[in-house]
Amino acid sequence: MWIGVVSLFPEMFEAITRHGVTGRAVERGLLELAFWNPRDYATDRHRTVDDRPYGGGPGMLMKVDTLRGALAEARAGAESAGHRPSVIYLSPQGRRLDQAGARELATRDGLIVVAGRYEGIDERVVEADIDEEWSIGDYVLSGGELPAMVMIDALAREVPGVLGHSDSASEDSFADGLLDCPHYTRPEVIDGHRVPDVLLSGNHELIRRWRLKQSLGRTWLRRPDMLESRTLDREQRKLLDEFIDEHAA
Ligand SMILES: Nc1nonc1C(=O)NCC1CCCCC1
C-alpha cells in the first residue's frame, strides 16, 4: 500500500519504517511510504513554516503556502505512482479510529496523511484539500506524527501478506470484536503462579475454547459495550455464561 506523508518531522517515521512488522512490510514492498516536508517549500531565508492566527491568541498555525506546496507534490507523487489517494488529516476533531476503520483505510487506493503541528492548519485548507479527518483518541498531542504512525501501523496489519501467518490478524482480539485473551510463555511458574493447565495439555480444541472463553469473559468484565453490538453464536453464549457463573461463584 502506498502512503504519502506530509510532515515537518519525517525522521520520526523511522519508528515504523525501520522496525518490526511495519519495517519488514516496507522492506518487502508491501508498504511504501514517501515523505514531503513543508519546510522544503519555504522561500524565505528563515525557511518559515508557521504563521500567526487571524484573531490573535496564543500559538501559531502551519503556514498555508508551504503546507499546500508539500501537499501538491504529494498528490503528484501519488499520481505518478498510479494511485488516487484519500487525503487524511489527523486531529482530535476527526472520526475515531477503530479496527473497522483501519480495515477500511487499508482498502483505499493509497493515502496521503497530513501531520499537523503548532495549533493546526487553516480551515480553508481542511475544506479544500483534506478528504477525511481521523482521530486516534480524545486527547491532545503535540503533533500529528504519532497519530499518523498509529494509524499506519494499524492499517498496515490489514494489508495482505504483512503479518507472518494470516490468521494472527484474524486472531487479533479487536479483529473479531473482542478483547484479547491472557497469554503465557516460559517459565511455567512465576513467583508460584502457574500457567493454566489447559495451555500445557496439547489439546488444541480445548485451548481454542479456553482462549475464546477468556476473550469473551474479559470483554464482558472490561468492555461490556463491545458485547452490546454483537450477536454471540451458540458456543460463544455458552462459554460466556460459564465464565459469568464462575466469576460470580
Ligand atoms: N488525538 C489525536 N488524534 O489524531 N490527532 C490527534 C492529536 O492530538 N493531534 C495533535 C495535533 C493536531 C493538529 C495540530 C497539532 C497537534
The ligand as a Tripos MOL2 file, in Angstrom:
@<TRIPOS>MOLECULE
LIG
   16    17     1     0     0
SMALL
NO_CHARGES

@<TRIPOS>ATOM
      1 N1         -5.7810   12.9220   19.3980 N.pl3     1 LIG1
      2 C1         -5.4300   12.9560   18.0870 C.ar      1 LIG1
      3 N2         -5.8800   12.0990   17.1680 N.ar      1 LIG1
      4 O1         -5.3390   12.4440   15.9950 O.2       1 LIG1
      5 N3         -4.5510   13.5020   16.1300 N.ar      1 LIG1
      6 C2         -4.5790   13.8430   17.4240 C.ar      1 LIG1
      7 C3         -3.8430   14.9540   18.0180 C.2       1 LIG1
      8 O2         -3.8910   15.1900   19.2140 O.2       1 LIG1
      9 N4         -3.1280   15.6790   17.1570 N.am      1 LIG1
     10 C4         -2.3860   16.8200   17.6300 C.3       1 LIG1
     11 C5         -2.1710   17.8050   16.5270 C.3       1 LIG1
     12 C6         -3.4830   18.2180   15.9040 C.3       1 LIG1
     13 C7         -3.2640   19.2240   14.8400 C.3       1 LIG1
     14 C8         -2.4930   20.3880   15.3630 C.3       1 LIG1
     15 C9         -1.2140   19.9660   16.0070 C.3       1 LIG1
     16 C10        -1.4400   18.9790   17.0870 C.3       1 LIG1
@<TRIPOS>BOND
     1     1     2 1
     2     2     3 ar
     3     2     6 ar
     4     3     4 ar
     5     4     5 ar
     6     5     6 ar
     7     6     7 1
     8     7     8 2
     9     7     9 1
    10     9    10 1
    11    10    11 1
    12    11    12 1
    13    11    16 1
    14    12    13 1
    15    13    14 1
    16    14    15 1
    17    15    16 1
@<TRIPOS>SUBSTRUCTURE
     1 LIG1         1 GROUP 0 **** ****
